[in-house]
Amino acid sequence: MFKKLSTSALSAAVVVAAAAATLTPTSASAACAPLSGARIAVHFDLTKGQTPENIALAPGGTAYVTFAEGRQIAEVSRTGAIRILATLPVPADGGVHTPALGFPLTVGLVRAHDGTLYFLYATGTADLTGVWRLRPGGQPQRIAALPADGLPNGLALDPHTRTLYATDSVLGTIWSVPTAGGTPTAWSTAPELASTGFLGANGLKIHNGALWATNLDKGTVLRIPILPGGQAGEVRTEATGLPGIDDFAFTGHGDQLLAALNGPSEVALVQGDGSHSIVLTPADGLQNPTSIALRGDTVYVLSAAYVTAKDPNLLLAHLDE
């Protein structure tokens, strides 16, 4: 999640393509290897609060997204049809006390094998902030409260231990919660997760026996081993120099990952040794990208247009290697 920016990040964020993207593939993608064929597949409606924050993929081509400002969970079909599955209640104060942002928002999202969606809602109020569940055909239900003075953001699911992990970008914490719900545990409060003034720990994934998290303020990718007893191991910084890094996804090639750089409206390919290159830019249609997912060799990138205020969208690209 990314909303307020420093002056330098804001300047970078507003360097966007002048031409609007279309629903068909662009005639000349600016994507760099190993990505190709970047195109805008779906345009969302900014006037309806359709600022896509996180994405979860299902078999068959369906994608699920959280619309942060709309407080919604939506289903996006292979043809680009959008169906709203749930709208979260407005907090009594309107969400003006939501830390760092000042508006209520739906954020991290994961999908279990049975189709259950788990997601995070941040409102600045004790009655609504926390981990929520939406079963197929059901109604949204909060299953765990999280601190109202924090900002839950990224979410990851370990299906083997039935554990959900959530980053808190304001409190610099990774929480763990059973999928059945209950009292959250502060799994890690390592200093590497802390913010430097805006948002710290952000995106979150489980990969090769560890939790991997990003820190937006510090521009870093972090790896925290999950020890045999389930506790957090020692944090290791795997990559640096990634301004405005939000969520990310592993490519299937070792520790290589694709990361959304929200402020500069770019996607970076980060290698296992920590080096990185920019593979998508505003010229491809990116508008403050927030999250990335992969299905086979297809890359899904959500853009929320938080700062550009132009064309929030879903971009697709091909991973060539």
Protein Blocks (a to p, Z undefined) as FASTA:
>chain_A
ZZbdcfklmmmmmmccfbdcdfbdcfbdcbdcfbehiacfbdcdfknopacfbdcddehh
iacdddfklopacdddfkopacdfbdcdddfklommgghklpacdfdddddfkopacddd
dehiaklgccddddehiacddfbdcdfkbccfbdcddfklopacdddfklopacdddfkb
padddfbfcfklpcchlagcfbdcdeehiacdddfklopacdddddfkopacddddfbgh
iehiacdddehiajaccdddfklopaddddfkopacdfbdfknopahiabdcdehjaccd
ddehlmnopaiaddddddfZZ
